[in-house]
Amino acid sequence: MDVHGNLALFYGAHDPGCCSLGMRALSLMRLGYLTRAETESVKSLQHSERLYHNPSISHTHMFRAEFCIILDRVADADAHLRASISIAEQYSLAGYLAADNIMQGWVRAMQGEGEAAVRQAEAALEALKSIPSRRFHLPIRIAIVGRTKAAARQGSARAL
């Protein structure tokens, strides 16, 4: 951290250590190593908080929210999104806000907000597509919009 901390400005204004640990957690989870993935995700959060670099903290909470969404942890995803959104709004981090709003749409759909949640996720996806540096997670973001639509439909079917 002391030697490479300045790389945060070079790599998209977030710390590469936070990013790497977050990506490692997502990769381990997708490989089925849930306990190790959880540990790495927590390490990423702890690392970002030690740095006290707000864009890296927002970024790390965004990755943690994605992790929670994949595992259907609605309340946890919501908490991490609230933290990320708060920082992203404060520092005008448009790329993080777009991704956060996609995922917040899923949370809202899971909480029964249906069509409003879908509109939020779809609008955020369009905003994200317009930011070239934020396209690296586009497939999972598109999948989350799809999950948002499915959750909204299921909520509508339950209401009938």
Secondary structure as a PSIPRED ss2 file (coil, helix, strand):
# PSIPRED VFORMAT (PSIPRED V4.0)

   1 M C   1.000  0.000  0.000
   2 D C   1.000  0.000  0.000
   3 V C   1.000  0.000  0.000
   4 H C   1.000  0.000  0.000
   5 G C   1.000  0.000  0.000
   6 N C   1.000  0.000  0.000
   7 L H   0.000  1.000  0.000
   8 A H   0.000  1.000  0.000
   9 L H   0.000  1.000  0.000
  10 F H   0.000  1.000  0.000
  11 Y C   1.000  0.000  0.000
  12 G C   1.000  0.000  0.000
  13 A C   1.000  0.000  0.000
  14 H C   1.000  0.000  0.000
  15 D C   1.000  0.000  0.000
  16 P H   0.000  1.000  0.000
  17 G H   0.000  1.000  0.000
  18 C H   0.000  1.000  0.000
  19 C H   0.000  1.000  0.000
  20 S H   0.000  1.000  0.000
  21 L H   0.000  1.000  0.000
  22 G H   0.000  1.000  0.000
  23 M H   0.000  1.000  0.000
  24 R H   0.000  1.000  0.000
  25 A H   0.000  1.000  0.000
  26 L H   0.000  1.000  0.000
  27 S H   0.000  1.000  0.000
  28 L H   0.000  1.000  0.000
  29 M H   0.000  1.000  0.000
  30 R H   0.000  1.000  0.000
  31 L C   1.000  0.000  0.000
  32 G C   1.000  0.000  0.000
  33 Y C   1.000  0.000  0.000
  34 L H   0.000  1.000  0.000
  35 T H   0.000  1.000  0.000
  36 R H   0.000  1.000  0.000
  37 A H   0.000  1.000  0.000
  38 E H   0.000  1.000  0.000
  39 T H   0.000  1.000  0.000
  40 E H   0.000  1.000  0.000
  41 S H   0.000  1.000  0.000
  42 V H   0.000  1.000  0.000
  43 K H   0.000  1.000  0.000
  44 S H   0.000  1.000  0.000
  45 L H   0.000  1.000  0.000
  46 Q H   0.000  1.000  0.000
  47 H H   0.000  1.000  0.000
  48 S H   0.000  1.000  0.000
  49 E H   0.000  1.000  0.000
  50 R H   0.000  1.000  0.000
  51 L H   0.000  1.000  0.000
  52 Y C   1.000  0.000  0.000
  53 H C   1.000  0.000  0.000
  54 N H   0.000  1.000  0.000
  55 P H   0.000  1.000  0.000
  56 S H   0.000  1.000  0.000
  57 I H   0.000  1.000  0.000
  58 S H   0.000  1.000  0.000
  59 H H   0.000  1.000  0.000
  60 T H   0.000  1.000  0.000
  61 H H   0.000  1.000  0.000
  62 M H   0.000  1.000  0.000
  63 F H   0.000  1.000  0.000
  64 R H   0.000  1.000  0.000
  65 A H   0.000  1.000  0.000
  66 E H   0.000  1.000  0.000
  67 F H   0.000  1.000  0.000
  68 C H   0.000  1.000  0.000
  69 I H   0.000  1.000  0.000
  70 I H   0.000  1.000  0.000
  71 L C   1.000  0.000  0.000
  72 D C   1.000  0.000  0.000
  73 R C   1.000  0.000  0.000
  74 V H   0.000  1.000  0.000
  75 A H   0.000  1.000  0.000
  76 D H   0.000  1.000  0.000
  77 A H   0.000  1.000  0.000
  78 D H   0.000  1.000  0.000
  79 A H   0.000  1.000  0.000
  80 H H   0.000  1.000  0.000
  81 L H   0.000  1.000  0.000
  82 R H   0.000  1.000  0.000
  83 A H   0.000  1.000  0.000
  84 S H   0.000  1.000  0.000
  85 I H   0.000  1.000  0.000
  86 S H   0.000  1.000  0.000
  87 I H   0.000  1.000  0.000
  88 A H   0.000  1.000  0.000
  89 E H   0.000  1.000  0.000
  90 Q H   0.000  1.000  0.000
  91 Y C   1.000  0.000  0.000
  92 S C   1.000  0.000  0.000
  93 L C   1.000  0.000  0.000
  94 A H   0.000  1.000  0.000
  95 G H   0.000  1.000  0.000
  96 Y H   0.000  1.000  0.000
  97 L H   0.000  1.000  0.000
  98 A H   0.000  1.000  0.000
  99 A H   0.000  1.000  0.000
 100 D H   0.000  1.000  0.000
 101 N H   0.000  1.000  0.000
 102 I H   0.000  1.000  0.000
 103 M H   0.000  1.000  0.000
 104 Q H   0.000  1.000  0.000
 105 G H   0.000  1.000  0.000
 106 W H   0.000  1.000  0.000
 107 V H   0.000  1.000  0.000
 108 R H   0.000  1.000  0.000
 109 A H   0.000  1.000  0.000
 110 M H   0.000  1.000  0.000
 111 Q C   1.000  0.000  0.000
 112 G C   1.000  0.000  0.000
 113 E C   1.000  0.000  0.000
 114 G H   0.000  1.000  0.000
 115 E H   0.000  1.000  0.000
 116 A H   0.000  1.000  0.000
 117 A H   0.000  1.000  0.000
 118 V H   0.000  1.000  0.000
 119 R H   0.000  1.000  0.000
 120 Q H   0.000  1.000  0.000
 121 A H   0.000  1.000  0.000
 122 E H   0.000  1.000  0.000
 123 A H   0.000  1.000  0.000
 124 A H   0.000  1.000  0.000
 125 L H   0.000  1.000  0.000
 126 E H   0.000  1.000  0.000
 127 A H   0.000  1.000  0.000
 128 L H   0.000  1.000  0.000
 129 K H   0.000  1.000  0.000
 130 S C   1.000  0.000  0.000
 131 I C   1.000  0.000  0.000
 132 P H   0.000  1.000  0.000
 133 S H   0.000  1.000  0.000
 134 R H   0.000  1.000  0.000
 135 R H   0.000  1.000  0.000
 136 F H   0.000  1.000  0.000
 137 H H   0.000  1.000  0.000
 138 L H   0.000  1.000  0.000
 139 P H   0.000  1.000  0.000
 140 I H   0.000  1.000  0.000
 141 R H   0.000  1.000  0.000
 142 I H   0.000  1.000  0.000
 143 A H   0.000  1.000  0.000
 144 I H   0.000  1.000  0.000
 145 V H   0.000  1.000  0.000
 146 G H   0.000  1.000  0.000
 147 R H   0.000  1.000  0.000
 148 T H   0.000  1.000  0.000
 149 K H   0.000  1.000  0.000
 150 A H   0.000  1.000  0.000
 151 A H   0.000  1.000  0.000
 152 A H   0.000  1.000  0.000
 153 R H   0.000  1.000  0.000
 154 Q H   0.000  1.000  0.000
 155 G H   0.000  1.000  0.000
 156 S H   0.000  1.000  0.000
 157 A H   0.000  1.000  0.000
 158 R H   0.000  1.000  0.000
 159 A H   0.000  1.000  0.000
 160 L C   1.000  0.000  0.000
